[in-house]
C-alpha cells in the first residue's frame, strides 16, 4: 500500500478558477478531489493547501 500526500498550490488554483469564471468551484472539497485521483493501492495521508505566506 502506497501512502500519498497531496500539495495544492492554492494561489494558482484560485486564480485559475477565477479567470475561467467558475465560481461554483471556489468551494472545492480538496480531500475528496485528492481521493478521487488515487489508484486502488494508494491511501491518502494528508492534503496540504499552500497559500500566500507573509
Residue frames as qw, qx, qy, qz and C-alpha x, y, z in Angstrom:
[[0.000, 0.890, 0.457, 0.000, 0.00, 0.00, 0.00],
 [0.427, 0.268, 0.004, 0.864, 1.46, 3.38, -1.04],
 [0.173, -0.745, -0.434, 0.476, 0.87, 6.49, 1.03],
 [0.339, 0.528, 0.327, 0.706, 0.20, 9.75, -0.81],
 [0.161, -0.633, -0.301, 0.695, 0.37, 13.39, 0.30],
 [0.357, 0.701, 0.449, 0.424, -1.30, 15.99, -1.93],
 [0.274, -0.413, -0.084, 0.864, 0.08, 19.51, -2.19],
 [0.274, 0.785, 0.526, 0.178, -2.32, 22.12, -3.59],
 [0.299, 0.011, 0.053, 0.953, -0.97, 25.42, -4.94],
 [0.056, 0.675, 0.646, -0.352, -3.85, 27.49, -3.62],
 [0.045, 0.632, -0.087, -0.769, -2.95, 30.74, -5.33],
 [0.097, 0.205, -0.728, -0.647, -2.79, 29.20, -8.81],
 [0.006, 0.382, 0.924, 0.038, -5.90, 27.12, -8.16],
 [0.067, 0.693, 0.473, -0.541, -7.91, 30.15, -7.03],
 [0.127, 0.617, -0.222, -0.744, -6.80, 32.47, -9.84],
 [0.000, 0.059, -0.872, -0.486, -7.18, 29.72, -12.45],
 [0.043, 0.537, 0.838, -0.088, -10.77, 29.12, -11.35],
 [0.044, 0.726, 0.253, -0.638, -11.40, 32.86, -11.16],
 [0.020, 0.419, -0.491, -0.764, -10.05, 33.52, -14.68],
 [0.074, -0.154, -0.898, -0.406, -12.46, 30.92, -16.08],
 [0.449, -0.199, 0.055, -0.869, -15.37, 32.43, -14.08],
 [0.625, -0.165, -0.755, -0.113, -16.08, 29.03, -12.49],
 [0.289, -0.508, 0.369, -0.723, -17.41, 30.44, -9.21],
 [0.895, -0.259, -0.093, -0.352, -19.13, 27.17, -8.33],
 [0.875, 0.105, -0.366, 0.299, -15.65, 25.63, -7.87],
 [0.004, -0.716, 0.382, -0.585, -14.45, 28.16, -5.28],
 [0.613, -0.447, 0.469, -0.451, -15.52, 25.73, -2.53],
 [0.736, 0.266, -0.613, -0.106, -13.92, 22.54, -3.84],
 [0.829, -0.490, 0.246, -0.112, -13.57, 19.70, -1.36],
 [0.306, 0.730, -0.610, -0.045, -9.85, 19.18, -1.87],
 [0.424, -0.299, 0.836, -0.178, -9.71, 15.98, 0.20],
 [0.760, 0.352, 0.496, -0.231, -12.44, 14.36, -1.91],
 [0.562, 0.776, -0.230, -0.170, -10.75, 15.59, -5.10],
 [0.002, -0.643, 0.765, -0.032, -7.42, 14.14, -3.98],
 [0.583, -0.079, 0.780, -0.214, -9.02, 10.81, -3.04],
 [0.765, 0.530, 0.242, -0.275, -10.70, 10.57, -6.44],
 [0.459, 0.770, -0.432, -0.097, -7.28, 10.72, -8.14],
 [0.404, -0.511, 0.753, -0.090, -5.74, 7.86, -6.16],
 [0.550, 0.206, -0.765, -0.265, -5.02, 4.44, -7.59],
 [0.828, -0.371, -0.307, -0.288, -6.59, 1.46, -5.78],
 [0.822, -0.130, -0.379, 0.405, -3.34, 0.57, -3.99],
 [0.261, 0.338, -0.233, 0.874, -2.83, 4.11, -2.64],
 [0.348, -0.723, -0.565, 0.190, -4.05, 5.76, 0.56],
 [0.113, 0.781, 0.013, 0.614, -4.29, 9.49, 1.18],
 [0.579, -0.254, -0.499, 0.593, -2.26, 10.54, 4.21],
 [0.151, -0.638, -0.254, 0.711, -2.66, 14.32, 4.03],
 [0.371, 0.732, 0.364, 0.440, -3.66, 17.29, 1.91],
 [0.385, -0.474, -0.106, 0.785, -1.57, 20.44, 2.21],
 [0.284, 0.869, 0.357, 0.190, -3.01, 23.69, 0.89],
 [0.532, -0.204, 0.022, 0.822, -0.22, 26.13, 0.10],
 [0.135, 0.914, 0.367, 0.108, -1.43, 29.73, 0.02],
 [0.245, 0.801, -0.171, 0.518, 0.14, 33.13, 0.49],
 [0.716, -0.412, -0.335, 0.453, 2.74, 33.39, 3.22],
 [0.024, 0.946, -0.029, 0.322, 3.59, 36.71, 4.80]]
